Amino acid sequence: MVAATRSLSSASPSQPGAAACALEWCRRRPLAVLLLAASLGVLVYFFGFFKIFVNGTKSAAMWSSEAWNSENNQEHSWLVLPISLALIWYHSAKIRAMRTQPWNAGLAIVAFGVACFVVSARALQPRIAIFSLPLIVLGSVAFLWGRKAARVVLFPCAFMLFMTPIGGFVQGTVSLQLLVSTCVQALSSLIGLKIEMIGTTLKATDGSFDFEIAEGCSGIRSLMAMTMLTALFVHFTQNEWWKKGVIFVSSLVFAVIGNIGRIFSVILVAKFISAEFASKIYHDYSAFIFFPIAVLAMAAFAHALNLDWPAMLAEHLEPHPPDAPPREPGAEAGATKPANPVSYDY
């Protein structure tokens, strides 16, 4: 089985594309195809059809898909697996171009992923089962194609973790709610809107509206979507690991900034248009305000992080020579003007 499976790495790199390589390999290695198909079938069965969670009524995939709903503000999780597969396909040319060498240590990663799934089944924690999926995929790639190939698919595998529902984390965000409320009140004061803040409630002094900043409006519900977008952004735009880490960790700040702008726009609509319209229709569809502000904050922070600050400071602080006196038109460099110009009269 090992020899037949490892033969996947011997696909001819001279083929024009991944699809052509895969078809050629399937034609030449039918036994390896059967073994790989059986392995994928086992993986799909245990994650998609093995009902062990919620009193034996749901599999890990069923439990996760039911949590990807509007109540948890996690509908974007439906895109995670297709994006991960697209990223693997996008980077497949790198794997075909490199000299692959199977790595036996990849089996240890696969074993650890299987152990995580067993723990999830025993502890009835489907989140642990989701965590085991990228480990099994990463370990399989490492075993079949080697460490270099595993390094290429490391990000797509880690991206699969965004499938994990975080609905329970929405609770306990009082500090973020107070931060958003304070910032919105400060912005309102800057433009002359008098708003009274009582805890997490924003109330107009003239009584025209009264809004409460709920848990979802603190930014935590939008955090998963923003971190997912930030992860893709740094993967394609940043080359240094420390910059990727700093920008990715700052995704919570971007989410909070986006929600501050969103709630502030709700206040403006309530004040100058209609409080009922702002609290219902506009509030429900105000995501078009959140994402542009959050994305702009992310792009501005990444731009500032990539500036050459030492060179800019050195150029700013370096003394400049005094300006030379203006030259007369037509004067050349180094030419001297005669002391007594001669005139001719005819």
VEXDREN-2710 file (C-alpha; in Angstrom, 1 decimal):
% VEXDREN-2710
k/r/px/py/pz
1/MET/0.0/0.0/0.0
2/VAL/2.8/2.4/0.9
3/ALA/4.6/1.8/-2.4
4/ALA/1.4/2.2/-4.4
5/THR/0.4/5.3/-2.6
6/ARG/3.9/6.9/-2.8
7/SER/3.9/6.5/-6.5
8/LEU/1.7/9.5/-6.7
9/SER/4.8/11.6/-6.3
10/SER/6.3/10.2/-9.5
11/ALA/3.7/11.9/-11.8
12/SER/5.6/13.4/-14.8
13/PRO/6.3/17.2/-14.1
14/SER/6.3/17.8/-17.9
15/GLN/2.5/17.6/-18.2
16/PRO/1.0/21.0/-19.0
17/GLY/-1.4/21.2/-16.0
18/ALA/-2.6/19.6/-12.8
19/ALA/-5.6/18.0/-14.5
20/ALA/-3.5/16.5/-17.2
21/CYS/-1.0/15.2/-14.6
22/ALA/-3.8/13.7/-12.5
23/LEU/-5.4/11.9/-15.5
24/GLU/-2.0/10.5/-16.6
25/TRP/-1.2/9.3/-13.1
26/CYS/-4.7/7.6/-12.8
27/ARG/-4.1/5.8/-16.1
28/ARG/-0.7/4.6/-15.1
29/ARG/-1.4/3.7/-11.5
30/PRO/-4.8/2.2/-11.1
31/LEU/-4.0/0.5/-7.8
32/ALA/-2.8/3.7/-6.3
33/VAL/-6.0/5.4/-7.5
34/LEU/-8.1/2.7/-5.7
35/LEU/-6.1/3.1/-2.5
36/LEU/-6.4/6.9/-2.6
37/ALA/-10.1/6.8/-3.3
38/ALA/-10.6/4.4/-0.4
39/SER/-8.7/6.7/1.9
40/LEU/-10.8/9.7/0.8
41/GLY/-13.9/7.6/1.2
42/VAL/-13.0/6.8/4.8
43/LEU/-12.3/10.5/5.5
44/VAL/-15.6/11.6/4.0
45/TYR/-17.5/9.0/5.9
46/PHE/-16.2/9.7/9.4
47/PHE/-16.5/13.5/9.0
48/GLY/-19.7/13.6/6.9
49/PHE/-21.8/10.6/7.9
50/PHE/-20.5/9.1/11.1
51/LYS/-23.2/10.3/13.6
52/ILE/-21.6/10.4/17.0
53/PHE/-22.5/13.9/18.2
54/VAL/-25.7/15.3/19.7
55/ASN/-26.9/12.0/21.1
56/GLY/-25.8/10.2/18.0
57/THR/-27.9/12.2/15.6
58/LYS/-25.3/14.3/13.8
59/SER/-21.9/14.0/12.3
60/ALA/-19.2/16.6/12.6
61/ALA/-20.1/18.1/9.2
62/MET/-23.8/18.1/10.0
63/TRP/-23.2/19.8/13.4
64/SER/-21.0/22.5/11.8
65/SER/-23.3/23.2/8.9
66/GLU/-26.2/23.9/11.2
67/ALA/-24.1/26.3/13.1
68/TRP/-23.2/28.3/10.0
69/ASN/-26.3/30.5/10.2
70/SER/-27.3/34.1/10.4
71/GLU/-27.9/33.9/14.2
72/ASN/-24.2/33.2/14.7
73/ASN/-23.3/35.6/11.9
74/GLN/-21.2/32.8/10.4
75/GLU/-22.7/32.2/7.0
76/HIS/-19.3/32.9/5.4
77/SER/-18.1/29.5/6.8
78/TRP/-19.8/27.8/3.8
79/LEU/-17.0/29.3/1.7
80/VAL/-14.1/28.1/3.8
81/LEU/-13.7/24.6/2.3
82/PRO/-14.1/25.7/-1.3
83/ILE/-11.6/28.4/-0.8
84/SER/-9.1/26.0/0.8
85/LEU/-9.5/23.6/-2.1
86/ALA/-9.0/26.5/-4.5
87/LEU/-5.9/27.6/-2.7
88/ILE/-4.4/24.0/-2.9
89/TRP/-5.2/23.9/-6.6
90/TYR/-3.7/27.4/-7.0
91/HIS/-0.4/26.3/-5.4
92/SER/-0.4/22.9/-7.1
93/ALA/2.0/24.2/-9.8
94/LYS/4.6/24.7/-7.1
95/ILE/4.3/21.1/-6.0
96/ARG/4.6/19.8/-9.6
97/ALA/7.6/22.0/-10.2
98/MET/9.6/20.9/-7.1
99/ARG/11.5/17.7/-6.6
100/THR/9.2/15.7/-4.3
101/GLN/10.5/13.3/-1.7
102/PRO/8.0/11.3/0.5
103/TRP/8.4/12.0/4.2
104/ASN/7.6/9.2/6.7
105/ALA/7.1/11.7/9.5
106/GLY/3.9/12.8/7.8
107/LEU/2.3/9.7/9.2
108/ALA/2.9/11.1/12.7
109/ILE/0.8/14.2/11.8
110/VAL/-1.9/11.9/10.3
111/ALA/-1.9/9.8/13.5
112/PHE/-2.2/13.0/15.6
113/GLY/-5.1/14.1/13.6
114/VAL/-6.8/10.7/13.9
115/ALA/-6.2/10.9/17.7
116/CYS/-7.9/14.3/17.8
117/PHE/-10.9/12.8/16.1
118/VAL/-11.0/9.9/18.6
119/VAL/-10.8/12.4/21.5
120/SER/-13.7/14.4/19.9
121/ALA/-15.8/11.3/19.7
122/ARG/-15.1/10.3/23.3
123/ALA/-15.6/13.9/24.6
124/LEU/-18.5/14.6/22.3
125/GLN/-16.8/17.8/21.1
126/PRO/-17.3/18.3/17.4
127/ARG/-15.0/21.3/17.4
128/ILE/-12.0/19.0/18.0
129/ALA/-13.1/16.9/15.1
130/ILE/-13.0/19.9/12.8
131/PHE/-9.5/20.7/14.2
132/SER/-8.4/17.2/13.2
133/LEU/-9.3/17.6/9.5
134/PRO/-6.5/19.9/8.4
135/LEU/-4.0/17.8/10.4
136/ILE/-5.0/14.7/8.5
137/VAL/-4.8/16.5/5.1
138/LEU/-1.5/18.2/5.9
139/GLY/0.0/14.9/7.2
140/SER/-1.1/13.0/4.1
141/VAL/0.5/15.6/1.8
142/ALA/3.7/15.5/3.8
143/PHE/3.8/11.7/3.6
144/LEU/3.1/11.5/-0.1
145/TRP/5.1/14.5/-1.4
146/GLY/7.4/15.6/1.4
147/ARG/8.1/18.5/3.7
148/LYS/8.4/21.1/0.9
149/ALA/4.9/20.2/-0.5
150/ALA/3.5/20.2/3.1
151/ARG/4.9/23.8/3.5
152/VAL/3.1/24.9/0.4
153/VAL/-0.3/23.6/1.6
154/LEU/0.2/24.6/5.2
155/PHE/-1.9/27.8/4.8
156/PRO/-4.8/26.2/2.9
157/CYS/-5.0/23.5/5.6
158/ALA/-4.8/26.1/8.4
159/PHE/-7.5/28.1/6.6
160/MET/-9.9/25.1/7.1
161/LEU/-10.0/26.0/10.8
162/PHE/-12.4/28.9/10.0
163/MET/-15.1/26.3/9.6
164/THR/-15.2/26.0/13.4
165/PRO/-18.4/27.6/14.8
166/ILE/-17.7/30.2/17.5
167/GLY/-21.3/31.0/18.5
168/GLY/-20.5/30.6/22.2
169/PHE/-17.8/33.2/22.2
170/VAL/-20.4/35.9/21.4
171/GLN/-21.2/36.0/25.1
172/GLY/-19.0/37.9/27.6
173/THR/-18.1/40.8/25.3
174/VAL/-19.1/43.5/27.7
175/SER/-15.7/45.3/27.5
176/LEU/-15.9/45.4/23.7
177/GLN/-19.5/46.7/23.9
178/LEU/-18.4/49.5/26.3
179/LEU/-15.5/50.4/24.0
180/VAL/-17.8/50.7/20.9
181/SER/-20.3/52.7/22.9
182/THR/-17.6/55.1/24.2
183/CYS/-16.1/55.6/20.7
184/VAL/-19.5/56.2/19.1
185/GLN/-20.4/58.7/21.8
186/ALA/-17.1/60.5/21.2
187/LEU/-17.7/60.7/17.5
188/SER/-21.2/62.0/18.0
189/SER/-19.9/64.7/20.3
190/LEU/-17.4/65.8/17.6
191/ILE/-20.2/66.7/15.2
192/GLY/-22.5/68.2/17.9
193/LEU/-24.8/65.3/18.5
194/LYS/-25.7/65.1/22.2
195/ILE/-25.9/61.5/23.3
196/GLU/-26.0/60.0/26.8
197/MET/-24.3/56.7/27.4
198/ILE/-25.7/54.5/30.1
199/GLY/-23.7/51.3/30.2
200/THR/-24.0/49.9/26.7
201/THR/-27.1/52.0/25.9
202/LEU/-26.8/55.1/23.7
203/LYS/-29.7/57.5/24.2
204/ALA/-30.3/60.9/22.5
205/THR/-30.8/63.7/25.0
206/ASP/-33.9/64.9/23.0
207/GLY/-35.4/61.4/23.3
208/SER/-35.5/60.8/19.5
209/PHE/-33.8/57.3/19.8
210/ASP/-32.6/54.8/22.3
211/PHE/-30.2/52.1/21.1
212/GLU/-28.5/49.3/23.0
213/ILE/-25.1/48.0/21.8
214/ALA/-25.7/44.2/21.9
215/GLU/-23.1/41.5/22.0
216/GLY/-23.1/41.1/18.2
217/CYS/-22.5/44.8/17.7
218/SER/-19.3/44.7/19.7
219/GLY/-17.4/43.3/16.8
220/ILE/-17.0/39.8/18.0
221/ARG/-19.5/38.4/15.5
222/SER/-17.7/40.0/12.6
223/LEU/-14.4/38.8/13.9
224/MET/-14.4/35.5/12.1
225/ALA/-15.3/37.1/8.7
226/MET/-12.6/39.7/9.2
227/THR/-9.9/37.3/10.4
228/MET/-10.7/35.1/7.4
229/LEU/-10.4/38.1/5.0
230/THR/-7.2/39.3/6.8
231/ALA/-5.7/35.8/6.5
232/LEU/-6.2/35.8/2.7
233/PHE/-4.9/39.3/2.5
234/VAL/-1.6/38.7/4.2
235/HIS/-1.1/35.4/2.4
236/PHE/-1.2/37.0/-1.0
237/THR/0.4/40.4/-0.1
238/GLN/3.0/39.9/2.6
239/ASN/6.3/38.1/2.4
240/GLU/7.6/38.3/5.9
241/TRP/6.2/36.1/8.6
242/TRP/6.3/38.7/11.3
243/LYS/4.3/41.2/9.2
244/LYS/1.7/38.4/8.5
245/GLY/1.4/37.7/12.2
246/VAL/1.1/41.4/13.2
247/ILE/-1.6/42.2/10.6
248/PHE/-3.5/39.0/11.3
249/VAL/-3.5/39.5/15.1
250/SER/-4.8/43.1/14.5
251/SER/-7.9/41.7/12.7
252/LEU/-9.9/42.1/16.0
253/VAL/-9.0/45.8/15.9
254/PHE/-10.2/46.1/12.3
255/ALA/-13.5/44.4/13.2
256/VAL/-14.0/46.8/16.1
257/ILE/-13.2/49.8/13.9
258/GLY/-15.7/48.6/11.3
259/ASN/-18.4/48.1/13.9
260/ILE/-17.8/51.6/15.4
261/GLY/-18.3/53.1/11.9
262/ARG/-21.4/50.9/11.4
263/ILE/-23.0/51.9/14.7
264/PHE/-22.1/55.5/14.2
265/SER/-23.8/55.5/10.8
266/VAL/-26.9/54.0/12.5
267/ILE/-26.9/56.9/14.9
268/LEU/-26.7/59.4/12.0
269/VAL/-29.5/57.8/10.2
270/ALA/-31.6/57.7/13.4
271/LYS/-30.9/61.4/14.0
272/PHE/-31.4/62.9/10.6
273/ILE/-33.7/60.4/8.8
274/SER/-35.8/58.0/11.0
275/ALA/-35.1/56.2/14.2
276/GLU/-37.4/53.3/13.2
277/PHE/-35.8/52.9/9.8
278/ALA/-32.3/53.0/11.4
279/SER/-33.1/50.4/14.1
280/LYS/-34.7/47.9/11.7
281/ILE/-34.0/48.0/7.9
282/TYR/-30.8/50.0/8.0
283/HIS/-29.4/48.1/11.0
284/ASP/-30.0/44.7/9.3
285/TYR/-28.4/45.7/6.1
286/SER/-25.6/48.0/7.4
287/ALA/-22.9/45.4/6.7
288/PHE/-22.1/47.4/3.6
289/ILE/-20.8/50.1/6.0
290/PHE/-18.8/47.7/8.2
291/PHE/-16.7/45.9/5.6
292/PRO/-15.4/49.0/3.6
293/ILE/-14.3/50.6/6.9
294/ALA/-12.7/47.5/8.2
295/VAL/-10.9/46.7/4.9
296/LEU/-9.7/50.3/4.7
297/ALA/-8.3/50.0/8.2
298/MET/-6.6/46.8/7.3
299/ALA/-5.1/48.2/4.1
300/ALA/-3.9/51.4/5.8
301/PHE/-2.3/49.4/8.6
302/ALA/-0.5/47.1/6.2
303/HIS/0.7/50.1/4.2
304/ALA/2.1/51.8/7.3
305/LEU/3.8/48.6/8.4
306/ASN/5.6/48.3/5.0
307/LEU/6.9/51.8/4.9
308/ASP/10.6/52.3/5.3
309/TRP/10.4/54.4/8.5
310/PRO/14.1/54.7/9.3
311/ALA/14.8/56.0/5.8
312/MET/11.9/58.4/6.0
313/LEU/13.0/59.7/9.3
314/ALA/16.6/60.0/8.2
315/GLU/15.5/62.0/5.1
316/HIS/13.3/64.2/7.2
317/LEU/15.9/64.9/9.9
318/GLU/18.9/65.3/7.6
319/PRO/19.9/68.9/7.1
320/HIS/19.6/70.2/3.6
321/PRO/22.1/72.6/2.0
322/PRO/21.0/76.2/1.5
323/ASP/19.3/76.9/-1.8
324/ALA/21.5/78.2/-4.5
325/PRO/20.7/81.6/-6.0
326/PRO/18.5/81.5/-9.0
327/ARG/20.2/81.4/-12.4
328/GLU/19.5/83.6/-15.3
329/PRO/17.7/81.9/-18.2
330/GLY/20.1/80.3/-20.6
331/ALA/23.0/80.3/-18.1
332/GLU/25.0/77.1/-18.1
333/ALA/26.6/75.4/-15.2
334/GLY/30.0/76.8/-14.4
335/ALA/29.7/79.7/-16.8
336/THR/30.6/83.1/-15.5
337/LYS/29.0/86.4/-16.4
338/PRO/31.4/89.1/-17.7
339/ALA/32.0/92.0/-15.4
340/ASN/31.6/94.7/-18.1
341/PRO/29.4/93.6/-20.9
342/VAL/30.4/95.1/-24.3
343/SER/27.7/96.7/-26.5
344/TYR/27.9/97.4/-30.2
345/ASP/25.9/100.2/-31.9
346/TYR/25.5/100.2/-35.7
END
